[in-house]
Amino acid sequence: MIRSLLLIFIFPFCLSLFSQNYFRIKTDFQIKSKTPEGKQQLTLGKVYYDKNIKQIVYEISFPQREIWVQKDTLLYKIVNSKLDSKQNIPNMIEFTIYHLLLNGNLADYGLKKTNFSLKKVEKTKDGVISTWEPPSDMKKLFGNVLMMNSGQELTGIVFKNTEGAVVSKQFFRKYKKNKGLMFPQEIIRENYIQGKKSYEITTYSNTVINDYSEDKYSYKIPKNAK
């Protein structure tokens, strides 16, 4: 009798915890980009991310077949199973949409878990705009961040430089629920460099959460990566 009661009360609780353990995402993506000079490009592929491995694997199918692997502060480009190039990049994996989504931090872009401070909240007819200020030791590098939320969904984010000028904007649209997660199917990004704007639209489809059918999440960099 006691055992039966324990199962009645404990099992649903354990099942609930397990169902909320989002750790993997696989999705098709399409990126349409436009440079300040007007050059346009289309990129198609699939992305794999496991938050425990913290490695993003991009399987590109167009304009040519290749694999990009983002790990720590390096971005590897693999062509025909051989390392083609690698470059240093900022370690921003924890602020990618994949990591934020799986950890339930997309609504505030993960800023609540940083040293950024919430300085202002303003209600508008379209939602709530919040202003976040970097910590004092980072003010020489970053300016304020502005976020727009509609309900529990992040709809836009603006990054400024130390002089208060906008350097980047992102807009999150067409949210769709997938296993309890609200995932935007379209992200529009605008970057401003020396007064010139580049434009990028990323769309997602065929998203799978907690996929067990693939082994590409832990893709191994070719040995010639030294």
Secondary structure as UniProt FT lines:
FT   HELIX           2..19
FT   STRAND          24..34
FT   TURN            36..37
FT   STRAND          40..50
FT   TURN            51..54
FT   STRAND          55..62
FT   STRAND          66..71
FT   TURN            72..73
FT   STRAND          74..79
FT   TURN            80..81
FT   STRAND          82..88
FT   HELIX           93..95
FT   HELIX           97..102
FT   TURN            103..104
FT   HELIX           106..108
FT   TURN            109..110
FT   HELIX           111..113
FT   STRAND          117..124
FT   TURN            125..126
FT   STRAND          127..133
FT   HELIX           136..138
FT   TURN            139..141
FT   STRAND          145..150
FT   TURN            151..152
FT   STRAND          153..160
FT   TURN            162..163
FT   STRAND          166..178
FT   TURN            179..180
FT   STRAND          181..193
FT   TURN            194..195
FT   STRAND          196..209
FT   HELIX           216..218
FT   HELIX           223..225
//
